[in-house]
Amino acid sequence: MKPIKLSEQNADFFERVYEVVKLIPEGRVTSYGAIANYLGAKRSSRMVGWAMNAAHQHPEIPAHRVVNRLGLLTGKMHFADPDEMEQRLLLEGISVKNDQIQDFKVVYWNPMEELML
């Protein structure tokens, strides 16, 4: 995969996103919007998605734990194998059916609450 070139401003935002994503505990997930909101950029969930797309260059970032607000695996096509995102979630005990996390409210991790900002 070809590295994505980022502006300095975007690179800084992406790094802030990655720091939050690294804090998501195993067996939990969060949404693009929740991360954007936590970073004070409430309307930037799409930018968080771009960061997750670029995260595949950094294997230490658990990008599989970030889904859309309904628990859909909308980022799965950015993994090397389209089933990889679901497989990683299953290994962490998260149930997925038809590309949607089951019991989403139970496994949802809200950085605003969990990181007590």
C-alpha positions in Angstrom: 0.0 0.0 0.0 1.3 3.4 -1.0 1.9 5.8 2.0 -0.6 8.7 2.2 1.0 12.1 2.1 -0.5 14.4 4.7 -0.3 18.1 5.4 1.4 19.0 8.7 -2.0 20.0 10.2 -3.6 16.7 9.1 -0.6 14.7 10.3 -1.0 16.2 13.8 -4.7 15.5 13.8 -4.1 11.9 12.7 -1.5 11.4 15.5 -4.1 12.7 18.0 -6.6 10.2 16.6 -4.1 7.3 16.9 -3.3 8.2 20.5 -7.0 7.8 21.3 -7.4 4.6 19.3 -4.5 3.0 21.1 -6.4 3.5 24.4 -9.5 1.5 23.3 -9.4 -1.7 25.4 -9.4 -5.1 23.8 -13.0 -6.3 23.4 -14.4 -2.8 23.0 -15.1 -0.5 20.1 -15.8 3.2 19.5 -17.0 5.3 16.6 -15.4 7.8 14.3 -17.7 10.5 15.7 -16.9 9.7 19.3 -13.2 10.1 18.6 -13.8 13.4 16.8 -16.0 14.7 19.6 -13.3 13.8 22.2 -10.7 15.7 20.2 -12.9 18.8 20.1 -13.6 18.4 16.4 -17.2 17.2 16.6 -17.9 17.6 12.9 -14.7 15.7 11.8 -15.8 12.1 12.0 -14.9 11.7 8.3 -11.4 13.0 9.0 -11.1 10.3 11.7 -12.1 7.8 9.0 -9.3 9.0 6.8 -6.9 8.6 9.8 -8.1 5.0 10.2 -7.5 4.4 6.5 -4.0 5.7 6.9 -3.5 3.7 10.1 -2.8 0.5 8.2 0.7 1.8 7.8 1.0 1.5 11.6 0.3 -2.1 12.8 0.3 -1.0 16.5 -2.9 1.0 16.0 -6.0 -1.2 16.5 -8.0 0.3 13.7 -10.4 -2.6 13.8 -11.9 -1.2 17.0 -13.3 1.9 15.2 -16.7 1.6 13.5 -19.5 3.9 12.4 -22.1 5.2 14.9 -24.4 2.2 14.2 -21.7 -0.4 14.8 -21.2 -1.1 11.1 -17.8 -2.2 9.9 -17.6 0.6 7.3 -13.8 0.5 7.3 -13.4 -3.1 6.5 -12.5 -2.5 2.8 -9.3 -0.7 3.9 -7.8 -3.9 5.4 -5.6 -6.1 3.3 -8.4 -8.8 3.5 -12.0 -7.5 3.7 -12.7 -10.1 6.4 -9.7 -9.1 8.6 -11.6 -6.5 10.6 -14.4 -8.9 11.6 -11.8 -11.6 12.3 -9.9 -9.4 14.7 -13.1 -8.3 16.5 -14.2 -12.0 16.8 -10.8 -12.8 18.4 -11.5 -10.2 21.0 -14.9 -11.7 21.7 -17.0 -9.1 19.8 -19.9 -10.7 17.9 -20.4 -9.5 14.3 -23.4 -10.3 12.1 -23.8 -8.9 8.5 -21.0 -6.5 9.1 -22.6 -5.0 12.2 -21.5 -5.4 15.8 -24.0 -7.2 17.9 -24.7 -5.8 21.4 -23.1 -2.5 20.2 -24.2 -0.6 23.3 -22.5 -3.2 25.6 -19.1 -3.1 23.9 -19.2 0.6 23.0 -16.3 2.6 24.5 -16.9 6.4 24.7 -13.7 8.3 25.2 -15.5 11.3 26.7 -16.7 9.1 29.5 -13.8 6.5 29.7 -11.1 9.1 29.6 -13.1 11.5 31.8 -12.5 14.7 29.9 
